[in-house]
Amino acid sequence: MDYTVDHVVCVRSLSWPPQAADWSTRHRNYGWPDSATVDRVVNNGCDLVRVAHRQCRQPEGMGTYQFRLSFSRSEIVLLNSWLPVQQIVYHMLRVFLKKQQLTEVKPTDDAVGNMLSNYNLKTLMLWACELKPKSWWTGDTNVIRISVELLHTLSVWLTDARCKHYFINNCNLMDHFDNSNSTYIQLMAAILGPAVTTETRLAEWFVHNYIQPCAQFFSASVPSLFVNACTSADLEEAVLQVVHIRLTEFPQVSWAIFESAQCTVANTVLTSSLNVRGCLLWMTELGKLDRALSHFFTAVAFLHVALKATRPLQDELLDVLATICLQSNDLRRCSNARHSSVLSLSQAAPLMKVVANSSRSTVQLIEIELSKAYLYRALRCKDSDSNSIYCLANLYLAVLYYTTGQYQTAIDRCTLVKRLQDHSHCRSHVVQGEYLPKIDNKIDNILGLSVLYQHVQTKCAGHFPELMFDEDETKPVTSDHLDTSELVKLLKQSAVEHLTKFRKLQAQKFGSRFTIVTTDYEALYAYKCGEYKRCLQLSADNVRTLVSGPDPWSCVYMFPEFIQLMDDDIVSLTGLMLIANPARRKRIDHVCVKQLSLSLYLMAQCQIKLRHPVTSLTQTLDYIEVTRHTHGSELFTIDQLLLKLTERKILLYRYIIFVNSD
């Protein structure tokens, strides 16, 4: 398929233009758009695009001197608020105008620009949505009737050569039309011609020009039903056949598209350098497109950073994590903050607010670790001494370490501040109570370095007397970087939580057609953490569901970042397969294992770890045999290898038990 691309110079305006000032305040009889949508539109502002008026495009080059207002952002918001029937009608009208070549008429020398555009049609729909009551659209849901009426309205606009701009009150989108011109006559003849004289004729037009070609896409045999249709009953039967085929075939097509999107998300994160700009783009677009993929992106991003964070956490990845946790960020501020202690401290501030919560989610615990990282960065900046950030950053670090139970480190941070000879420079910064936690019932806010120090010292003495020290001891040695071990652990844990949400949404979307279990990542992580009883319970439930259900096609992809969740045997098996088949190394996204094979492996491993009786493992062997017999043709190479490995482990375990029993 060939695509054309237009490059247009665009300047964003965050303000709503005065030319459209009355749009937000004009009276609307039927409440569309509602006030919330109007506010969103106005807050989006508009754009200035370098596009010349139709009558000014000759001579060539004039377009470089003219700009026009573009409301594309506003139109997207409005179109997304349409009812399904309104979206269907808009699509039908676009198909009709394109098939009739009404939006592709080539202007002649004496009729420059004398043609319809898709924007005229969009304007028609926007006005109809505002000026027609909801009952007009939903009364009998006759999309053909609605389409006929709207086409007749368009013909009136052509007759009057007036198409009022939806946003700008005194702008006529048809001021270039000439009703004496041959192009105009061609347009009117097509719109008011035999195809749309009545609803019946327009319905017939759509059957032969739209439904029949679509039917041919699904099956070569169905179009013959339309050719042989002599009665309305025959036509209805043909349409029902198309619907049946679509309902049968579409889940597989939709599943393939979803799996492809999943691979695209992971490959982009893993092969490209993850940065704040890209992260914001992914979150915004996936949020509109699919919530499941949005959770999948977050999980992959967390695992990607967890792999990289084994070294000192890079500034870019630190900002990426903050962006995901806070669901927003300022790109320019992130860049400037890397060299400024004050801005680094301000980056930590919103993340520290979760400290005041008595119970914290995994993401909030990650935010605490990130706020520590920003405070360490503030201390490493060259200006940290001169502007008194040193004391403040260490104070905040003491609070955070106290909150996470790292009392000795909290004491060390307090000591660094307490032993400074000169505290006069600290007056330029005041400890902000909103960023400090409620330590206990007696103290709500810590408002001074001395009070904080004494309080932490007293509390730590009660918990761990051996942590206390003499005031004359050598200044404690502290690291300049965050110990990322806790952050890595939390990132993996949160990634599994997001992958579980991803599975649940995937099951909601495709569960009626495919068998999908939602706890495979939980089981995998439980095994990795040594929680064998929990892993066995989850895996056994998953095996029973997958073995008895239809089409257990869902997979776990063996992306490099996902290897962190695997055990050594699976990692080794994957590595051997890639060594044996080098071509696979270039397309690691094609390496995946079925949920059923993975669940059987985890189930057997846990039974062996927990020293279950041989009889329970015999049942696992039976499940393996059923899997090979029922789903053998659908298994990947790694599935077959994993099942073989699982079988051998069970047989070896059974042999050892037999030998020891003698």
N, C-alpha and C positions, 0 to 999 in steps of 0.2 A: 504494500500500500504506500502510495506517495503522499508525503506531507509537505505543506508549505508553511513557512515561518515568516512572520512580519516582525521586524525590529523597530520599535517606536521609542523615541526619547520621552521619558516620563519624569515629572517632578511631583513629589507627594506634597499635598497641602493638608495639614492636620486640622485646619479650620474649615467650617462649612461655608461655602461661597455666598456672598451677599446676593448674587443673581438668583439663588434658590432659597432665599430667606423665608419666603412665605410657604414653602412646601411643608415644613414641620408644623405650622400653625393653622393650616387651612382646615375647614370643617369637613368631616368625613361621616356620611350618613350611616355607613354600615360597619364602622369600627376596624377597617383594614387600611393600612397596617395599624396594629395597636400601639399604644404609647411606648411600650418597652422597645418594640422594633424601631419606631421612629427615633428614639434616643440612641439606639445602636448605630443607625444609619448616620445620624448627625455627628456622633462622636468619631466615626470612621473618617470624616472629612472627605476629600476628593483628590483627583489627580489632574495635572495639566499635561496633556500629550501633544507632541508636535505633529499635528495633522491639519492639513489645509481644508477649507471648505470645498465642496465638490466643484463649484464654479470657478475656483481659484487654483485648480491643479494644473492648469496650462497657463503660461509656459512652464516647462519642467524646471523645478528648483524653487518655485514659489512656496512650496510646502515647508521649506526650512524657516520661513519667516512667520508662520501662523501656528498658534496653539489653540486648543479647545479644551473645555472642561470635560473630564471623564468621570462618570459615576459608576464605574464597574464594580467597585467595592460595595457600594450601596445596593446595586442590583442583585449581587450575590446574596446579600442578607435578605432582601425581599423575596427572591425566588425560593430560598430555603424555607420561607414561611408559608409557601403556597400549599393548598390542599392537594392530595394525590390527583384528583380529577383535573385540577388546574395545570399540574405538571404534564399530565397525559395530553390534554388539549393543546398545550403549547408545543409539545413534541409532534403531534399530528399535523398541526398547521405548518410547522417547519418542513416536515416531510412533503406536504402538499405543494407548498411554494417552490421547494427545490425540484421536485419531480416535474412541475409545470414550467420550470426554468424561469420563474418570476423574479428570483433573486440572482439570476446569472445572465440577465439580458445585457448584451454588450452595447454600450452607448455609441451612437454614431456621432459624426462631426457636428450635426445640427441638433443633437440631443445630449449634450454633455451631462453625465450624471443623472439622466432621466430614467431612474430605475429604482426598484424597491430594494431594501436591505433587510437583513435579519433584525436590525435595530428597530425598524418600523414595526415589525411583528412583536418584538419584545415590548415596545411602547404600547401597542394595542392591548396586549395581555395585562400590563400593569394598570392601565386605565380601567379595563374591564374588572379586574380584581377589586379595585377601589370603588367603582360606581355601581357594581351589581351586588345584590344581597347574596348571602351564603346559600339561601334556598334556590337561587337561580342556577347555582352550580351543582347542588346536591339533590334537588327535588326528585328527578327521575334518573339522574346520572346518565343522560343521553348525550354522549360526547359528540355524536354526529350533529345533533340539533344545535349544540353550543357552537360547534365549529362553523356551521352554516351561518348562524347569526353573526359571528365575529367576522367572517369573510364579507358579509354584506356591509358591516360597519366599515371595514377597510375600503370597500368600493365607494362608500360615501366620502371617506377621507380623500380618496383619489379624485372624485368629482369636484370636491371643493378645494383640492390642492392644499389641504391643511391637515397636518399631523402635529398636534400640540405636544411639545416636549413634556415628559412626565415630571421633571424636577424644575425646569426653568419656565416660568409662566409665559413670557413673551417670545418664546423661541418656536418657530415653525420648521419642523423637519422635512416638510415638502415644499419649501419655498423655491426649490429649483425645478419643480414639475411644471410642464406646459401641457394643458389638456387638448391642445390642437396638434400635438406631436404624435407621430406614428407609434413611438414606443409606449406612450400613454394608452393609446387605443389597444395595443397588443396586451397590455396589462389588464385593462378593463374587460377585454374579451375573454381572457383566461379565467379571471376571477368570477365573472358573471356568466360564463359559458355553460354548456350542458352538464359539465361535471358536478356543479354545485347548485343547479337550479332547484333541486329538491333534496331532502334528506336521503331519500332512497338512492338517488344517483350518486351522491357523495359516498354513501355507504358502499355502493358497488365499486366505486373508484378505489376506495381503500382496500376492499377485498382483493381486487386484481393487481393493484400497484404496491400494496404494502404487506398484507397478510400472506398472500400466496408466495411472494419472494422469501418472506421470513420462514414459511413452512418448508420451502425447498432447502433452506439452510439446515433444518433439523432432520429432514428425511426426504429422499428422492421420490418416494411413493406417494406422499401426501398431496402434492400439487395436482395429481390426477383427479383427486376428489373434488377440487374446485372446478376443474374443467368440465367434469360430468355433473356438476350440481345444477339441477333444473328447478328445484323448489327451495323454499326457505328452509325446509327440514333438511334437505341435502346440504345446504350451506352450513346450517347449524352443526350437522354431524361432522363436516370437514373441519370446522373451527374447534370442535371438541377434541378431534384427533390431534390437532396441533397443540392444544393445551395439555393433553395427556402426554404427548411426546416430550413437551417442554418440562413437565413436572417429573418425568422419568429421567431425562437426560441432564437437565440443568444442575441437579445436585453434584453430579460428577464433574461437570464443567466448573461450577462454582468452587468445589473442593480443590480442583487443580489450580485455579486462580489464587485461592487463599494460601495454598502451600507455596506457590511461587512468590507471593507477596512476603510470606514469612522468610523465605530464603533471601529475598532481596533486602529486607530490613537487616538481617543478620550479616550478610556479606558486606553491606555498605558500612556498618559499624565496625566490622572486623578488619576490612581491607583499607578503609579510609581513616584518616586522622580525625578522631572524634573531637569536635570543638564546640564552643558555645553557640555559634551561629547555626551550625548544622543541627545541634541538639534542639534549639528553639524551633527550627523548621520542622523537624521530625515530629516533635510533640504537637505542634499546631496542626499539621496536616493529618497525622494519624488520629488525632482527637476528633477531627471531622469525619474521617473515613471509617474507622473501625476501632472500637474500644479494646477488642482482643489484641489486635496488632499493637496498640499503644502500650498495653501491659508487656507484650513480648519485647518491644523496643527497650523499655525500661530495664527488663531483666537482662537482656543482652548487654546493654550499656554498663550495668552494675558489674556483670561478670568480666567485661572487658577491663574496667578500671581495677577490679580485684586482682586480675592477672598482672597489670602494670604496677600496682601499688606495692608489690613486694619490694620494689626499690623506693627511694624517697618520692613522695607523691608530687608529680609535676603540677605546675600552676594551672595549665590548661585543663587537666583532668580534675583538679580541685574545683575549678569553676564549673565544669560540666556536671559534677555531682551536685553542687549547690543549685544549679539551674534545674536539674531534675527534681530535687527535693522541694524546692520553693516554687516550681512550675513557672518560673520567670527569671529574668536577669537582664542586666544592662551591659551590652557588649563592650561599649567604650569604657564604662566604669571598671569592668573586669580587667581590661588591659592596663588602665592607669593604676589600679590598685596593686599591681604586682611590684611596683617600685615605691609605694607610699605606705608608711606604717599607719597613718590616719585612715586611709581608704581601706586598708586591709582590716583594720579594727571595725570599720563600718560594715565590711562584708561579713564579719563574724557576728555582728549584733543581731540581725534577724534570726540567725540560726540558734543563738543562745536562748531565745525566748522559751524554747521547749523545756528548758531546765526547770521551770516553775511547775510543770505538770507532775502530778504524783505518779501516774502510770504513763508509760511511754511505749509507742509502737517501735518496730524495728527501724523504720525510716527516721523517726525522731532521735533514736540513739545514734543513727548515722549522722544526723545534723549536729549532735553534740561533738562527735569526733571531727567533723568538718570545721566547726567553730574553733576547736583546738588548733587545727592545721592553719587556719587564717591568723590566729594569735601568734603562733610560732613564726609565721611569715612576717608579721608586723615587727617581731623582735629582731628578725634578720635584716630588716631594711636599715639603710645607713642613717636614716633620720630618726630612729627610735629613741636614741639617747637625748637628742637635742629638744624634742618636743614632749618629753615626759610620758611618752607612750610606754616606755619600759615598765614603769610601776603599774600602770593600768592593765597592760596585757598580762603581766604576771599575776595580778590580782584575779582577773577573770579566769586564767588558767587554774589557779588554786581552787576557785569555786567549782569549775567543771570537773577537776580531778576529785575533789571532795564528793561531788554528786555521784560520780561513777565508782566510788569506793576505793580510789587509789590514794590513800591517806598520806603515805610517805611522800609521794610526788607533790601533793597539795602543800605539805609542810615545807618542802624544798622551795617551792615557788614563793611562799610567804617569806621564807628566810632571805631570799634574794632581795626582796623589797625592804625588809626590816633592817638589813645591814648596810643599806646605802647611807653614806654620811650626810648627804644633802638632799632634802625632800622639798626644797623650795620650788623647784620646777614642777612639782606635781600639782600645784595649785591651778595650773592652766587646764586641768581636766578633772571633772567631778565624776565619781562613781555613780552610774545610773542604776537606780534601784530596780527598774523594770527588767534589767538583764540579770539580776541576782535572784537566786531561788529562796523560797521560804525554808530556811535551814531546819528549824524546829518550832515548837509551839511558843517559845519565848522570844524568838527573834524573827521578825518578818523580813526585814531588809538589812543588809550589811552596808553601812554607810561610811565606813572608814577603814583604812588599811590596818590600823592597830587593833580595832575591834574584831575584824575578820581574822587576823593572825591569832589573837588570843582565843577566839572561839574555836577555830580549827585545831589549835594546839590542845585545847582542853578536851574536845570531842575525840581526837585521835588518841589521846592518852588513855581515855576510857576504853577504847576499842583495842588498841595495840600499844601498851606501855613501852615495848621495846623500840618503838619508832621515835621516841622522844630524844632530844639531843641537848647538848650544852650550848649556850649562846656563844661561847668562845671557840667552838669547833670550827674547822676549816669550812669555808663556803662550799655548800653542796655542788657537786658537778651535775649539770643538767644538759640534756640534749638540745640541739638547735632545730631538730626535726621531730615530727610526730612519729611515734611508734605505730606503724600502720597495721599491726597484727590484728587488733580488735576491729579496725575498720574493714579489713578484708573479710573477717568472719561475718560481720554484720551485712556486708554487701552480698555475700553468697546467700545468707539467710533471707534477705529481702528479695533477691533475685528469684529464689524458689517460691516465695509468697506470690510474686507477680506472675510466675509461670503457672502457678496453680489457678490464679484468677483467669489467666489466658485460657487454660484448659476448660474451665467452667463456661466461659463465654463461647469457646469453640464447640462445646457440647450442646449449648443452647442453639447454636446456629445450625449444626449438622447432625445433632444427636438422633433426629427422627429417621435418618437414612444410614448413618454409620455408627458403629460402636466405639465410643470414646470414653476412657476412664480419666478422671481428673486429678488423681493423686500419684501419678507415676513419678513426677519430680520430687514430691514429698518423700516417697519411698526411697528413691535414689539418694536423697540427702540424708535421710535417717540412717541408711546403711553406711554412708560415708562418715557419719558422726558416731558410729558404733551403737546406735539404738536399734538392735536387731529385733527385739520383740515388736516394736512399732512397725519396722520395715516389713516383717513377716505378715503382720495383720493386714497392712495396706496391700502388699503384693499378692497375698492369697485372695483377697477380695477382688483385686483387679484381674487375676487369672480366671477366676470363675465367671466374671462378667464378660471378658473378652472371648473365652473359649465358646461360650454358648450364644454369643451375639452375632449379628450379621456384619460383614465387612469391617473387621478390626484393622483399618488401614493406618490409623494415626501413628506417627513416628516421633522418635527423639533424634534430632539431628546431631551429628558428631562434630559440631564446630569446635575449633581449638579452645575457645573459652569455656565450652560446656564440659571439656575434659576434666576440669576442676571438680566436677560433681561425680565423676566416675571412679570406680575402684581400679586397682593396678591391673587386674586381669583383663578388664574391658579395654583399658588403654593399650595394653600390650597386644591384644587381639586386633585392635584397630591399626596399630602401627605395623604389625606383620602383614595385614591385608594391603596397606598402602605401599609397603616395600615390594610385595609380590605384584602389585598392579600400579606402577608409577603414574599412569594416566589419571588415576583417582586423586593424586595430590593436587592437581590443578583445579579440580572441582570438588572440594571437600564438602560442599553443600549437598552433593549427591550421596554422601555417606550417612546413612541413617539406620536406626534399628527400630523394629516394630515394638509397640508398647507390650504386646503379648510375649515376645521373646525376652525382652528386658525384665518383665515381671516374673517370668519363670526362672530366670537366672537368679534374681534377687531372692525369690522364695526359697530356692534350693540352698543358696548360700547361707541364708539365715537359719534354715533348718539344721544345716551342718554346724554352724557356729553355736547354736543353742543345744546341740547334741540330741536332736529329736530321734525317736525310734525309727527303725528302718521302714516300718509300714507306712509312715507319713511320706517318706521320700519315694516309696513305690508309687503312691498316688501322683506325685509330681512327675515321675517317669511316664505315667499314663497320659498326663496332660501334654507332655512333650510329643508323644506319639500321635495324639489327637491333633495337635497343632500341625505336625508334618502332613498328616493325612488330609486334613480339611483345608489348610491354607498354604500347602507346600508351594503351589505355583506363584503365590504372592510374596513369598519370603525373599529378602535380599541375601546376598552372599554373607554379610556379617550376621544376619539372623541364623542362617544355617550353621555357621561356625560357632555362634554363641550357644545354640541349642546342643550342638555336639559337645562343646566344652562343659555345659551344664550336666549333660548325661554322663560324661566321664567322671566328673566330680562326685556325682551321686553313686556311681558304681564303685569308685575307689573308696568312698566313705562306707558303703555297705560291706565291702571286702574287709576293711580295717575292723569294723564292728564284729564281723564273723570270726576273724582271726583272734581278736582279743577275748571273745566269748569262750574260745576253746582254752 
